């Protein structure tokens, strides 16, 4: 949806850094670069985002 309201957040590990990514989670997880917010987003189904995060924590 083009006019969909999303709640974006950065990792708590970012602590004010400007060179990171933001995510908006839901049935589809939207990922964007904080320095290029108007450019394209990466969109993943929520289960794939969860699998990605699980892999990172191993």
N, C-alpha and C positions, 0 to 999 in steps of 0.2 A: 504494500500500500504506500502510495507516495506521501500522503499527509499523516502517516502514522506517527504518533508521539512515542518517542523512545527515551528511556532513562539511561544515559551513558555514565559509565564509571571507569576509573583507572584502578589498577592494582594498588593495594595499600603499601606495596613495596616501592611505589613510584616516589613517594614523599616529595611532591612538588616538582619532580623532573618534568621537563617539557618534551622529551624525546622518548615517548612510549606510545602504547596503544590504548584505546578505550573500547569497552564492549558494552553492548546493550543486550541483555539476556531475555529470553522468552522461548517460544516454540522454535524460533530461528534465532541464533546468536549472530549479531552484527558486530563486526570488528573494523576499526578505522585507525588511521595514523593521527595522532594529536596535532602534528604539524601540517597536515593536509586534510583536514576534516571534510572539505567540500569535494574531494576526489572520491574515487570508488571505494566501496566497502567490500570486505570479505564476509560472506554469509554462510553459516554452517547450521545444519540441523542441531538442535540442542544436545542430542545424544552423542554426536560427533565432537562437539565442544567439550562435553564432560569427559569423553575418552581421551581427548588431547590433554586436558588438565591432569587427569589421572596419570598419564604417561610422564608428564613433566615432574610429578611429585615422587616418582619412583627412583 
